[in-house]
Amino acid sequence: MACLPAMTVVPNFLVTGVLAVVFSLTACMSAAAFIHRKRGGMILISLSILLLFIGGGFIPPYIGLISGIAGTRINTPLHFWRMRSSGRTTMCMAALWPWTLIVFTAWPAGMWIIGHFFNQTLINIGFVNFFSSTLKPKGTGHDSMTL
């Protein structure tokens, strides 16, 4: 019960697995080496969408989409933010970012510990954690999933 569903348009599980690994490695290399280039963000978005359809799950493509959108804004001026944020807001956000990094880093360990004691609850609130949800029909003993 890993609770991370996937979908695929490829009818063979072996081919799906091989394609998912190949496209995920390609997306990782693209994010690491080419995201700063002119079309790097759009390439990462395209690879993430392909990864979604060939069985890469829902979470990695979601993260790839967010990264690709952020990558499209590399080396562009921040006129929008500079016009709308005050110096105090900027200073407050600058002071808060290390704490968000600490929470983001500690979250997986905390979820593992909480999941040990409250596994079914974490399964039921998967939408809150990952913005996608699988609901199990009540009264069934098998792992059928519906969206």
C-alpha positions in Angstrom: 0.0 0.0 0.0 2.4 2.6 -1.2 -0.5 4.8 -2.2 1.2 6.3 -5.2 -0.9 5.4 -8.2 0.2 5.6 -11.8 -1.4 5.3 -15.2 -0.1 4.4 -18.5 -1.1 4.3 -22.2 1.4 1.5 -22.9 -0.3 -1.9 -22.8 2.8 -3.8 -21.6 4.1 -3.5 -18.0 7.7 -4.3 -18.9 7.8 -1.7 -21.6 6.0 0.8 -19.3 8.7 0.3 -16.6 11.5 0.7 -19.0 10.0 3.8 -20.6 9.3 5.3 -17.2 12.9 4.8 -16.1 14.3 6.2 -19.3 12.0 9.3 -19.3 12.6 9.9 -15.6 16.3 9.8 -16.1 16.0 12.1 -19.1 13.9 14.5 -17.0 16.4 14.5 -14.2 19.3 15.2 -16.6 17.2 17.9 -18.3 16.5 19.5 -14.9 20.1 19.3 -13.8 21.9 20.4 -17.0 19.6 22.2 -19.3 17.0 24.1 -17.2 18.8 27.4 -17.5 18.8 27.4 -21.3 16.2 29.2 -23.4 13.7 26.4 -23.8 14.9 24.3 -20.8 11.7 24.9 -18.8 9.4 23.9 -21.7 11.4 20.8 -22.4 11.1 19.8 -18.7 7.3 20.4 -18.8 7.0 18.3 -22.0 9.1 15.4 -20.4 6.9 15.6 -17.3 3.7 15.3 -19.3 5.1 12.3 -21.2 6.2 10.8 -17.9 2.7 11.1 -16.6 1.2 9.2 -19.6 3.8 6.4 -19.7 3.5 5.3 -16.0 5.8 7.6 -14.1 3.1 8.2 -11.4 1.5 11.5 -10.5 4.0 13.1 -8.1 7.2 13.2 -10.2 5.4 14.8 -13.2 3.7 17.3 -10.8 7.1 18.3 -9.4 8.5 18.4 -13.0 5.7 20.7 -14.0 6.4 23.1 -11.1 10.1 23.0 -11.8 9.5 23.6 -15.6 7.3 26.6 -14.9 9.9 28.0 -12.6 12.6 27.2 -15.2 10.8 29.3 -17.8 11.3 32.4 -15.6 15.1 32.0 -15.2 17.0 35.0 -16.4 13.9 37.2 -16.7 13.5 40.4 -14.8 11.3 40.4 -11.7 9.4 43.6 -12.4 6.1 42.2 -11.3 7.4 41.3 -7.8 9.4 44.5 -7.3 6.5 46.7 -8.1 4.1 44.9 -5.7 6.2 44.0 -2.7 7.5 46.3 -0.1 10.9 46.2 1.5 9.4 44.8 4.7 7.6 41.9 2.8 10.9 41.1 1.0 12.8 41.0 4.3 10.2 38.8 5.9 10.2 36.3 3.1 14.0 36.3 3.1 13.9 35.5 6.8 11.4 32.7 6.4 12.9 30.7 3.6 15.4 28.7 5.7 12.5 27.4 7.9 10.5 26.3 4.9 13.6 24.3 3.7 13.9 22.7 7.2 10.2 21.7 7.2 10.4 20.4 3.7 13.4 18.3 4.6 11.9 17.0 7.9 8.5 16.2 6.4 9.3 12.8 4.9 10.8 11.5 8.2 7.8 12.8 10.1 5.3 11.2 7.7 7.2 7.9 8.0 6.9 8.0 11.8 3.2 9.1 11.7 2.5 6.5 9.0 3.8 3.8 11.3 1.0 4.5 13.8 -1.8 6.0 11.6 -1.3 4.4 8.2 -4.9 4.3 7.1 -5.4 7.9 8.1 -2.5 9.0 5.9 -3.9 6.9 3.0 -7.2 8.7 3.4 -5.7 12.2 3.4 -3.4 11.6 0.5 -5.0 14.5 -1.4 -3.8 16.9 1.2 -0.2 15.6 1.1 0.2 15.2 -2.7 -2.7 17.0 -4.4 -4.0 13.7 -5.8 -6.2 11.2 -4.0 -7.2 7.6 -4.3 -10.4 6.6 -2.5 -11.0 3.0 -1.6 -14.6 1.9 -1.8 -15.9 1.0 1.7 -16.6 -2.6 2.3 -14.2 -4.0 -0.3 -11.2 -6.0 0.8 -9.2 -5.6 -2.4 -7.0 -2.7 -3.6 -9.3 -1.4 -6.3 -8.9 2.4 -6.8 -11.3 5.0 -8.1 -10.6 8.6 -8.6 
